[in-house]
Amino acid sequence: MKHADMIPVREGPVHEGMSAIGAALTGTAAPVSSFLQPDLPGLVLPERTSPLLVPLVDSLSFDELTGLYDRTGLQVALKVLAGDSAAQGAPESGIALVLLDLGRFRTVNDGHGRHTGDRVLQAAALRLKAAFGERRVLARLESDMFGLVFSGVTSDGEAKRLAGEAAALLSDPYDIAGMRFSLQTRAGVVRFPAAAERGAEAIVAAETALARAKQAGPGAIMLFNRQMRERAWANARLEHDLALAMHSGEFFVLYQPRVAAEDFRPTSVEALIRWQHPTRGVVQPTDFIAAAELSGLIRSLGRFVLTRSCRQTVEWRARGIDLTVSINASAVELDDPNYAQMVLSTLERFGLEGAAIEIELTESVLMGSVALRREALQHLRKKGVRILIDDFGTGYSSLAYLHELPVDGIKIDRQFVLRLDEPSGVSVIRAIADLGHSLGLTVTAEGVEQLSQARRLKACGVDELQGYGFAKPLRAVQVEKWVNRRLAAN
């Protein structure tokens, strides 16, 4: 039976607890007009569910907002389709699972409210139903992540082509309530069962490919492969080891001094976390911070560094050493609505004022929406905490964020210091320093290794210097000795 003028919806209870899509499968769908928001265009949608899934209607589950399958429903559907594929014989009946992520969707929710975001998601679902609804399995797994299942896919190239078509469809602008939203969609693809034995495995594999696509940038399409699987297993093991390390007390903090460019007087230190692994020795942050961010463990690591740094500041002050401590903050931490209060409560617990610390914004903070992060930073800044942009001039650390975020200082990335001897090297650093000073910001240069560099940076107008030319990251007791020697020399 065809329902060319209907799409599955929920309008209160459906017979015997069945979902609205279940009702659609059995011929009791509601009119399309009852589902659409006022300014979303009506669509004529074909029947789209594989007959194989009809007997399982009672066991499937669906997303309330869009009427598509949810994650559990998708797993059941994949199980059925995989069984049918095996019965028919591969590769002719091969399956491709495509997961799609609406890039920058969070900016819609943050800036225009959840209701507007929901309408964008509904519009995206309608596009998928209109374009791929005929005998395709469609799902919304979470937030702005959608899934499509294609059968009869015989090559990786065909799978990526289908994913690209779906991503392009969802990347077209959305006109909602008089506003236009452009969301660059990324896609992760897995061929099934060639790359995954079970439905749940296929979803995890596609999510792994989607995570790689997000890292690659807007519009990226990534096909899952064996290397991704091995990397995913390695990351899972790393996350497990990180959790054990937190419990076992394997992390410690080093402090790298900064000095005034004018007279090389010690002014502050940057707190840097290290991992004393039982078999690998000291592990650098570059080898575990990304995994900590993905797992959420970065919040615990951040609290650890903050607490240790505050305690150390109190101890240094008791010995007559007054240094500001700079602490790195990631996007995951700043997205926690309790982050600012956690920082201020920790300062209060140790009897410290806001000016005792600085927050350095890592590159992850500058990716995506900064609305919520700006609010947290403004709250901290009002209490005297200074805010710095790290690695200024590279990656996402651009001029735009000097306007979008409450900032007190910038740290020039070491690559500019290394180019001081090039014809334009001095001019670039002088331009950055002049820009910073015109905005009332302090300017620090990182990666200073030679006295000649320090002198030229001072001549360019840089305020502070940091690098191995003055001190490598040190244990707290070494910092105390280093500061005393430096003060005595001055």
Secondary structure, 3 states (H helix, E strand, C coil): CCCCCECCCCCCCCHHHCCHHHHHHCCCCCEHHHCCCCCCCCCCCCCCCCHHHHHHHHHCCECCCCCCECHHHHHHHHHHHHHHHHHHCCCCCCEEEEEEEECCHHHHHHHHCHHHHHHHHHHHHHHHHHHHCCCCEEEEEECCEEEEEEECCCCHHHHHHHHHHHHHHHHCCEEECCEEECCCEEEEEEEECCCCCCHHHHHHHHHHHHHHHHHHCCCCEEECCHHHHHHHHHHHHHHHHHHHHHHHCCEEEEEEEEEECCCCCEEEEEEEEEEEECCCEEECHHHCHHHHHHHCCHHHHHHHHHHHHHHHHHHHHHCCCCCEEEEEECHHHHCCCCHHHHHHHHHHHCCCCHHHEEEEECHHHHCCCCHHHHHHHHHHHHCCCEEEEEEECCCCCCCHHHHHCCCCEEEECHHHHHCCCCCCHHHHHHHHHHHHHHCCCEEEECCCCCHHHHHHHHHCCCCEEECCCCCCCECHHHHHHHHHHHHHHC
